[in-house]
Amino acid sequence: MMEGNKDIKETVKNKGEEAIDFVAIGKALYKNWMLYAIIVPIFTIIGIIYAKGLVNIYESQVMLAPELNSGGGGGSLSSLASQFGLGSRTNASKDADAIVPDLYPDLINSVDFKTKLFDVKVHRKNNQMEMTYYDYLLKYQKTPWWTHIFGKQRTDTIKTEPVNPFMLTKKQTNIAEVINKNVVCDVDKKTSVITITVADQDPLIAACMADSVKARLQKFITDYRTAKARRDLAYNQKLYNEAKRKYIAVREQYIAYSDANQDIILESVRSKLEDLENDMQLKYNTYTALEQGVEQAQAKVQEVTPAFTTLQSATVPIEKKSPQRGRIVIAFFFVGLVISTIASLYKEGQIKNLLV
């Protein structure tokens, strides 16, 4: 019985080995070499045409190292998040940094931030005509040649519409989506280093926008970190200006009354002078105290102003980032090989044997 089972297993094994006839497959492929001679070159040519039609994309990067300050004074994270429609990512404690680096990509992706990039002035590398970034993306973007055949034609006489972040038009929404794709912000979780990458068809505009995004991000963060301190400074400055005005007014009144009554020794005159002098002294004390308050508020603004260290500045890229035309052509070449092989095996009836 054991010998019989062994013979059955060997028979099944031999049939399995004979199921794929590599010699027959090789003959089938060789017999249909004309398919390779036709299909592979055709796909290679299609790959070359496709790769040539793609638009060059350049990238420029900026790297920043933010100052991580645990001090207060920058407002609350919930206030910042609600401004951009974002959820809070940290506990709202008084001593926590209101704007952590993890939040920066969300700030850049917010509609409010992207629409502020619409008005950045740019010009192309080979053209000195200055325009807004919005107009450039709307009117001067190159597209593959087949989009002119199968796609909708674009006109350069499009009127620029006012921007309302609360209610964007369809064109403005499309441009915001393009910016969202072109402008990428990454934050290293360990080092908190911020990397801003801007991709564009023009290398000069890629570098200019990388620098502009960096500057606007810094301003954005600075404005929110110093918002409360600046409000306190403005309030103290207002009180100081009012106290100074009142002090000068009562001093002039005292001087005028004193000069007008120099030769008069009436008790009522002396009493009036004492009242004016006391009032002037009180207003002077208030004025000097508020002056110190203004100086302290100014120091507070400086204290909570974040510092950024630029690790890598924006530079105009020399080489394109994409497309990788060589790889595209090779991919089309291999697709042609696969299709030619499948067609040859199917024609000779070997495709079923190959799949067994």
Order of alpha helices (4+ residues) and beta strands (2+ residues): alpha-alpha-alpha-beta-alpha-alpha-alpha-beta-beta-alpha-alpha-alpha-beta-beta-alpha-alpha-alpha-beta-alpha-alpha
